[in-house]
Amino acid sequence: MAPTSEFVYVCAEPEGEHLDASLQNIIDQKSLKWIFVGGKGGVGKTTTSCSLAIQLAKHRESVLLISTDPAHNLSDAFSQKFGKDATPVNGFTNLSAMEIDPTSSMQDLVESGDDSSGMQGMMQDLAFAIPGIDEAMSFAEVMKHVKSMEFSVIVFDTAPTGHTLRFLSFPAVLEKALGKLSTLSGRFGPMLNQMSSMMGAGVNTGEMFEKLESMRTVVTEVNAQFKNPDLTTFVPVMISEFLSLYETERLIQELTTYEIDVHAIVVNQLLFPDAGSNCKHCQVRWKQQQKYLKEAYELYAEDFHIVKMPLLSEEVRGSEGLKTFSEMLIQPYKP
Protein backbone atom coordinates (compact mmCIF):
# COMPACT_ATOMS: atom_id res chain seq x y z
CA MET A 1 0.00 0.00 0.00
CA ALA A 2 1.43 3.41 -1.07
CA PRO A 3 2.28 5.75 1.82
CA THR A 4 -0.05 8.77 2.22
CA SER A 5 1.59 12.05 1.24
CA GLU A 6 2.27 14.34 4.18
CA PHE A 7 0.27 17.60 4.29
CA VAL A 8 2.60 20.63 4.61
CA TYR A 9 1.36 23.60 6.67
CA VAL A 10 2.92 26.88 5.51
CA CYS A 11 1.26 29.93 7.05
CA ALA A 12 0.38 32.90 4.83
CA GLU A 13 2.64 35.93 5.15
CA PRO A 14 2.18 39.47 3.79
CA GLU A 15 3.79 40.25 0.43
CA GLY A 16 5.74 43.45 -0.25
CA GLU A 17 5.81 46.39 2.18
CA HIS A 18 4.10 45.64 5.51
CA LEU A 19 4.00 46.80 9.13
CA ASP A 20 5.22 44.74 12.13
CA ALA A 21 2.92 41.94 13.33
CA SER A 22 2.81 43.37 16.86
CA LEU A 23 0.89 45.78 19.11
CA GLN A 24 4.18 47.18 20.43
CA ASN A 25 3.35 50.47 18.62
CA ILE A 26 0.29 50.91 20.90
CA ILE A 27 2.35 50.21 24.02
CA ASP A 28 5.02 52.71 22.87
CA GLN A 29 2.49 55.48 22.12
CA LYS A 30 2.52 57.05 25.59
CA SER A 31 0.05 59.80 24.59
CA LEU A 32 -2.84 57.29 24.16
CA LYS A 33 -5.63 57.79 26.70
CA TRP A 34 -8.51 55.73 25.22
CA ILE A 35 -8.13 52.32 23.52
CA PHE A 36 -11.21 50.50 22.19
CA VAL A 37 -11.18 46.76 21.42
CA GLY A 38 -14.10 45.45 19.35
CA GLY A 39 -15.42 43.03 16.75
CA LYS A 40 -18.07 40.34 16.19
CA GLY A 41 -19.31 38.25 19.11
CA GLY A 42 -17.14 35.22 19.92
CA VAL A 43 -13.89 36.35 18.27
CA GLY A 44 -11.99 36.85 21.54
CA LYS A 45 -12.42 40.59 22.21
CA THR A 46 -12.37 40.19 25.98
CA THR A 47 -9.24 38.01 26.00
CA THR A 48 -7.53 40.53 23.70
CA SER A 49 -8.59 43.60 25.72
CA CYS A 50 -7.48 41.95 29.01
CA SER A 51 -4.15 40.95 27.42
CA LEU A 52 -3.58 44.45 26.01
CA ALA A 53 -4.38 46.00 29.42
CA ILE A 54 -1.85 43.63 31.06
CA GLN A 55 0.87 44.70 28.62
CA LEU A 56 0.02 48.39 29.11
CA ALA A 57 0.24 47.94 32.91
CA LYS A 58 3.95 47.10 32.49
CA HIS A 59 4.63 50.54 31.01
CA ARG A 60 1.92 52.89 32.31
CA GLU A 61 1.32 54.31 35.77
CA SER A 62 -2.33 53.19 36.01
CA VAL A 63 -4.60 51.26 33.62
CA LEU A 64 -8.40 50.92 33.76
CA LEU A 65 -10.19 48.16 31.82
CA ILE A 66 -13.91 48.79 31.25
CA SER A 67 -16.46 46.35 29.83
CA THR A 68 -19.45 47.98 28.12
CA ASP A 69 -20.70 44.60 26.88
CA PRO A 70 -23.89 43.61 28.77
CA ALA A 71 -22.57 39.99 28.77
CA HIS A 72 -19.68 41.13 31.04
CA ASN A 73 -16.90 38.64 30.53
CA LEU A 74 -14.14 40.45 32.44
CA SER A 75 -15.13 38.68 35.67
CA ASP A 76 -14.95 35.32 33.85
CA ALA A 77 -11.63 36.15 32.16
CA PHE A 78 -9.83 37.12 35.38
CA SER A 79 -11.84 34.67 37.58
CA GLN A 80 -12.64 37.66 39.81
CA LYS A 81 -15.90 39.55 40.40
CA PHE A 82 -16.09 43.12 39.03
CA GLY A 83 -18.92 45.64 39.31
CA LYS A 84 -19.70 49.23 38.36
CA ASP A 85 -16.85 50.62 40.48
CA ALA A 86 -13.17 50.32 39.52
CA THR A 87 -11.71 47.31 41.38
CA PRO A 88 -7.98 46.40 41.45
CA VAL A 89 -7.25 43.19 39.51
CA ASN A 90 -5.66 40.47 41.66
CA GLY A 91 -1.93 40.14 41.06
CA PHE A 92 -1.50 43.71 39.74
CA THR A 93 -0.73 46.97 41.52
CA ASN A 94 -1.72 49.37 38.72
CA LEU A 95 -4.51 47.58 36.80
CA SER A 96 -8.20 48.01 37.70
CA ALA A 97 -11.38 46.77 36.00
CA MET A 98 -15.08 47.64 36.02
CA GLU A 99 -18.22 46.40 34.24
CA ILE A 100 -20.92 48.82 33.15
CA ASP A 101 -24.42 48.08 31.90
CA PRO A 102 -25.50 51.12 29.83
CA THR A 103 -29.24 50.48 30.35
CA SER A 104 -29.01 50.21 34.14
CA SER A 105 -26.83 53.36 34.18
CA MET A 106 -29.77 55.23 32.68
CA GLN A 107 -32.15 53.79 35.28
CA ASP A 108 -29.80 54.94 38.06
CA LEU A 109 -29.62 58.36 36.43
CA VAL A 110 -33.40 58.70 36.26
CA GLU A 111 -33.80 57.56 39.86
CA SER A 112 -31.02 59.83 41.13
CA GLY A 113 -33.07 62.93 40.27
CA ASP A 114 -34.67 64.79 43.16
CA ASP A 115 -38.32 63.85 42.67
CA SER A 116 -39.62 66.84 44.58
CA SER A 117 -38.45 69.00 41.66
CA GLY A 118 -40.11 66.71 39.09
CA MET A 119 -36.68 65.80 37.64
CA GLN A 120 -37.34 62.05 37.57
CA GLY A 121 -40.48 62.39 35.49
CA MET A 122 -38.90 64.82 33.07
CA MET A 123 -35.78 62.67 32.65
CA GLN A 124 -38.00 59.65 31.99
CA ASP A 125 -40.04 61.59 29.40
CA LEU A 126 -36.87 62.81 27.75
CA ALA A 127 -35.52 59.27 27.51
CA PHE A 128 -38.64 58.23 25.57
CA ALA A 129 -38.86 61.39 23.46
CA ILE A 130 -35.42 61.29 21.78
CA PRO A 131 -34.28 57.99 20.19
CA GLY A 132 -30.95 56.80 21.57
CA ILE A 133 -30.80 59.54 24.21
CA ASP A 134 -31.08 57.04 27.09
CA GLU A 135 -27.91 55.18 26.08
CA ALA A 136 -26.18 58.43 25.17
CA MET A 137 -26.92 59.92 28.60
CA SER A 138 -25.63 56.78 30.27
CA PHE A 139 -22.49 57.13 28.16
CA ALA A 140 -22.10 60.73 29.39
CA GLU A 141 -22.46 59.62 33.02
CA VAL A 142 -19.88 56.85 32.54
CA MET A 143 -17.45 59.26 30.90
CA LYS A 144 -17.91 61.78 33.71
CA HIS A 145 -17.19 59.05 36.26
CA VAL A 146 -14.16 57.70 34.35
CA LYS A 147 -12.65 61.15 33.79
CA SER A 148 -12.81 61.91 37.51
CA MET A 149 -10.69 58.83 38.26
CA GLU A 150 -7.43 60.00 36.67
CA PHE A 151 -6.15 56.77 35.05
CA SER A 152 -3.26 57.13 32.58
CA VAL A 153 -4.96 54.90 29.97
CA ILE A 154 -8.41 53.36 29.64
CA VAL A 155 -9.09 50.17 27.64
CA PHE A 156 -12.69 49.49 26.55
CA ASP A 157 -13.86 45.92 26.03
CA THR A 158 -16.83 46.87 23.84
CA ALA A 159 -20.09 45.12 22.98
CA PRO A 160 -20.31 43.22 19.63
CA THR A 161 -19.79 45.36 16.52
CA GLY A 162 -23.27 46.85 15.96
CA HIS A 163 -23.48 48.10 19.55
CA THR A 164 -19.91 49.37 19.47
CA LEU A 165 -20.63 51.62 16.53
CA ARG A 166 -23.75 52.96 18.25
CA PHE A 167 -21.64 53.64 21.33
CA LEU A 168 -19.26 55.74 19.22
CA SER A 169 -22.13 57.76 17.72
CA PHE A 170 -23.52 58.75 21.17
CA PRO A 171 -21.54 61.98 21.44
CA ALA A 172 -23.08 63.20 18.17
CA VAL A 173 -26.61 62.09 19.23
CA LEU A 174 -26.30 63.79 22.60
CA GLU A 175 -24.78 66.96 21.23
CA LYS A 176 -27.61 67.30 18.70
CA ALA A 177 -30.37 66.58 21.23
CA LEU A 178 -28.92 68.80 23.94
CA GLY A 179 -28.30 71.57 21.44
CA LYS A 180 -32.03 71.55 20.62
CA LEU A 181 -32.98 71.42 24.29
CA SER A 182 -30.65 74.28 25.20
CA THR A 183 -32.21 76.44 22.49
CA LEU A 184 -35.69 75.56 23.78
CA SER A 185 -34.56 76.27 27.32
CA GLY A 186 -33.50 79.78 26.40
CA ARG A 187 -36.78 80.47 24.64
CA PHE A 188 -39.33 78.63 26.79
CA GLY A 189 -37.57 77.96 30.12
CA PRO A 190 -39.04 80.95 32.01
CA MET A 191 -42.52 80.25 30.59
CA LEU A 192 -42.35 76.54 31.62
CA ASN A 193 -41.26 77.48 35.14
CA GLN A 194 -44.13 79.97 35.41
CA MET A 195 -46.68 77.44 34.15
CA SER A 196 -45.44 74.66 36.42
CA SER A 197 -45.58 76.91 39.50
CA MET A 198 -49.14 78.01 38.56
CA MET A 199 -50.17 74.35 38.22
CA GLY A 200 -48.32 73.38 41.39
CA ALA A 201 -46.22 70.79 39.55
CA GLY A 202 -42.96 72.23 40.88
CA VAL A 203 -40.82 71.20 37.89
CA ASN A 204 -37.49 73.00 37.96
CA THR A 205 -36.55 73.16 34.27
CA GLY A 206 -33.43 75.18 35.06
CA GLU A 207 -32.06 72.29 37.13
CA MET A 208 -32.77 69.79 34.38
CA PHE A 209 -31.20 71.88 31.63
CA GLU A 210 -28.20 72.54 33.84
CA LYS A 211 -27.69 68.77 34.24
CA LEU A 212 -28.05 68.19 30.50
CA GLU A 213 -25.72 71.06 29.68
CA SER A 214 -23.00 69.63 31.94
CA MET A 215 -23.41 66.29 30.14
CA ARG A 216 -23.05 67.99 26.80
CA THR A 217 -19.79 69.62 27.93
CA VAL A 218 -18.36 66.22 28.94
CA VAL A 219 -19.50 64.57 25.72
CA THR A 220 -18.15 67.36 23.48
CA GLU A 221 -14.76 67.12 25.19
CA VAL A 222 -14.67 63.29 24.96
CA ASN A 223 -15.84 63.45 21.33
CA ALA A 224 -12.90 65.71 20.46
CA GLN A 225 -10.51 63.32 22.27
CA PHE A 226 -11.90 60.28 20.42
CA LYS A 227 -11.14 61.95 17.09
CA ASN A 228 -7.55 62.73 18.09
CA PRO A 229 -5.20 59.89 16.95
CA ASP A 230 -2.68 60.93 19.62
CA LEU A 231 -5.25 60.14 22.32
CA THR A 232 -7.49 57.39 20.90
CA THR A 233 -7.18 54.25 18.80
CA PHE A 234 -9.43 51.28 18.02
CA VAL A 235 -8.20 47.68 17.73
CA PRO A 236 -10.57 45.40 15.76
CA VAL A 237 -10.42 41.68 16.61
CA MET A 238 -11.44 39.16 13.95
CA ILE A 239 -11.20 35.48 13.12
CA SER A 240 -10.10 34.22 9.72
CA GLU A 241 -13.57 33.62 8.23
CA PHE A 242 -15.61 35.40 5.55
CA LEU A 243 -18.24 36.96 7.85
CA SER A 244 -15.68 38.21 10.34
CA LEU A 245 -13.47 39.70 7.60
CA TYR A 246 -16.52 41.41 6.06
CA GLU A 247 -17.63 42.76 9.46
CA THR A 248 -14.09 44.07 10.16
CA GLU A 249 -14.04 45.89 6.82
CA ARG A 250 -17.41 47.49 7.67
CA LEU A 251 -16.15 48.41 11.16
CA ILE A 252 -12.99 50.05 9.76
CA GLN A 253 -15.06 52.06 7.27
CA GLU A 254 -17.41 53.22 10.06
CA LEU A 255 -14.47 54.18 12.28
CA THR A 256 -13.02 56.21 9.42
CA THR A 257 -16.40 57.98 9.10
CA TYR A 258 -16.28 58.83 12.82
CA GLU A 259 -12.64 59.97 12.31
CA ILE A 260 -11.40 57.43 14.85
CA ASP A 261 -7.86 56.12 14.40
CA VAL A 262 -7.42 52.42 13.59
CA HIS A 263 -4.03 51.01 12.59
CA ALA A 264 -3.83 47.50 14.12
CA ILE A 265 -5.91 44.32 13.71
CA VAL A 266 -5.79 41.14 15.79
CA VAL A 267 -6.57 37.93 13.85
CA ASN A 268 -7.49 35.45 16.56
CA GLN A 269 -8.04 31.68 16.87
CA LEU A 270 -5.67 30.71 14.04
CA LEU A 271 -4.91 27.00 13.68
CA PHE A 272 -1.26 25.98 13.72
CA PRO A 273 -1.46 22.16 13.30
CA ASP A 274 1.55 19.99 14.17
CA ALA A 275 3.83 19.24 11.22
CA GLY A 276 2.78 15.98 9.60
CA SER A 277 -0.70 16.05 11.19
CA ASN A 278 -3.16 14.17 8.95
CA CYS A 279 -6.30 15.40 10.74
CA LYS A 280 -8.77 15.94 7.86
CA HIS A 281 -10.85 18.49 9.78
CA CYS A 282 -7.70 20.50 10.65
CA GLN A 283 -6.61 20.54 7.00
CA VAL A 284 -9.97 21.82 5.75
CA ARG A 285 -10.21 24.45 8.49
CA TRP A 286 -6.58 25.49 8.02
CA LYS A 287 -7.02 25.97 4.24
CA GLN A 288 -10.12 28.11 4.85
CA GLN A 289 -8.33 30.25 7.44
CA GLN A 290 -5.32 30.75 5.17
CA LYS A 291 -7.59 31.93 2.35
CA TYR A 292 -9.10 34.72 4.46
CA LEU A 293 -5.80 35.53 6.15
CA LYS A 294 -4.32 36.18 2.67
CA GLU A 295 -7.30 38.41 1.88
CA ALA A 296 -6.75 40.32 5.14
CA TYR A 297 -3.09 40.84 4.18
CA GLU A 298 -4.07 42.09 0.72
CA LEU A 299 -6.52 44.57 2.25
CA TYR A 300 -4.55 45.79 5.25
CA ALA A 301 -0.87 44.70 5.43
CA GLU A 302 0.47 47.99 4.04
CA ASP A 303 -1.30 50.29 6.56
CA PHE A 304 -2.11 48.04 9.54
CA HIS A 305 -0.18 46.03 12.10
CA ILE A 306 -1.77 42.55 11.67
CA VAL A 307 -1.21 40.37 14.74
CA LYS A 308 -1.76 36.60 14.40
CA MET A 309 -2.96 34.87 17.58
CA PRO A 310 -3.19 31.07 17.87
CA LEU A 311 -6.16 28.88 18.79
CA LEU A 312 -4.94 27.23 21.99
CA SER A 313 -5.86 23.78 23.25
CA GLU A 314 -7.04 25.21 26.59
CA GLU A 315 -9.12 28.23 27.63
CA VAL A 316 -7.26 31.46 28.42
CA ARG A 317 -8.48 32.28 31.95
CA GLY A 318 -7.07 33.81 35.11
CA SER A 319 -4.26 36.38 35.47
CA GLU A 320 -1.44 33.90 34.74
CA GLY A 321 -3.05 32.49 31.58
CA LEU A 322 -3.77 36.02 30.33
CA LYS A 323 -0.21 37.17 31.08
CA THR A 324 1.20 34.34 28.93
CA PHE A 325 -1.29 35.00 26.13
CA SER A 326 -0.61 38.76 26.24
CA GLU A 327 3.06 38.22 25.36
CA MET A 328 1.96 37.03 21.91
CA LEU A 329 0.44 40.46 21.16
CA ILE A 330 3.99 41.84 21.36
CA GLN A 331 6.22 38.95 20.23
CA PRO A 332 4.76 37.17 17.16
CA TYR A 333 3.67 33.59 17.92
CA LYS A 334 5.95 30.87 16.58
CA PRO A 335 4.46 27.34 16.66
PyMOL commands that set and color helices and strands:
alter all, ss='L'
color gray80, all
select helices_A, chain A and resi 24-28+45-57+74-78+102-112+115-117+119-129+133-147+161-199+205-226+242-257+280-300+318-330
alter helices_A, ss='H'
color red, helices_A
select strands_A, chain A and resi 34-38+63-67+87-88+95-99+153-157+232-239+264-270+305-310
alter strands_A, ss='S'
color yellow, strands_A
deselect
rebuild
show_as cartoon
